[in-house]
Amino acid sequence: RMFEYRLLPSSKRQKKIKISFLCTEEDYQTVCSRLDELFPDIAEFTHKSSEDENYPVKVSLKIFSKEKNPVMSADKKLSALKNIYSADIKEFFD
């Protein structure tokens, strides 16, 4: 890791964020198209069925962010999305 930080100084500032939320089947396509616009550095994207009857799709994505406070920045971007519920944002520390 030290070699990476010295060789690639921008990698030191990147932080890994995991975002997960629930949405309905009808809203899934529109939410996914907006996610590409809001978060250009998506590293991993998954969706699966959830146990909740009202919101049957659980969407999870991992992104890399160069923001100073990436959790707050991701929360502001997610608040622009309509029809998502139970959003959870976590920052990973190496």
N, C-alpha and C positions, 0 to 999 in steps of 0.2 A: 504494500500500500504506500509506503514512503516513496518508492520509486515513481509510482503513478502521480503522487502529489507534486513531486519535483519536475517530472517530465510534462505533465498536463495540469497546469495550475487551475484551469477552469473546472476540473473534476473535483477539486477540493470544495467548491461551493455548491455542487449539485447535491440535493437531498432527495431521498426516496420517500414517496408518499403513497399510502394505500387508501383508496376511497371506495366505499361500498354503500349501496343504497337500494331501496325497493321501488319498483314501478309496476304499472299494469302492462298487460300484453299490447294494448292499443297504443300506449305511449312509448313503447320500447324503441321503435324505429326512429321517432322524432328525437328522443333523448340521445340515442347513439349518434345521430348525425350532428347534434349540437356538441357532443363531447369531443369530437374531432376538432371542432373550431376552438373550443375553450382550452383544451389541453393538447397541444401539438406534440409533446414528448411522452406519449403513452408507451410504456415498456411492456405491459401485459394487460390483457382484457379478457374477462370471463363473465359469463352469465349462466344462471341455472334457475331451476324452479325452487321457490321457497315454500315453506309450510303455511304461510299466511294466505288466507283465502281472498282477501281484498286486493292484495298486491302480490301477484304470483311470480314475479320475476325479480331475482336478486342479481344486481350488476356489481362487479368488482373490477377495479383497475388500479394498476400501479404506474405512477408517473415519476419523472425526474424533474425537479424544480430548482431554479437558480434564485428564487425569491429569498429575501432576508427572513421573512416569516411565512414559510410555505403553507402551513396549515390554515392560517387566516386568509391567505390569498386564494387557496382552493375553496374555502368556505364562501368567499365572496363570489367566486365564479359559479359555484353550485347554486347559490341563491338566485341566480339569473334563470336557472332552469325551472320550468313548471312541471308539475306532476311527478315529482320524486319525493319519497318519504323515507324516514328513518335513515338519514345520511350519517355515515361514520367515517371520520378522517383520522388517519394515524400517520405519524412520522417515524421512519426507521432510522436507528442510529447504528453505525457500524462499529 
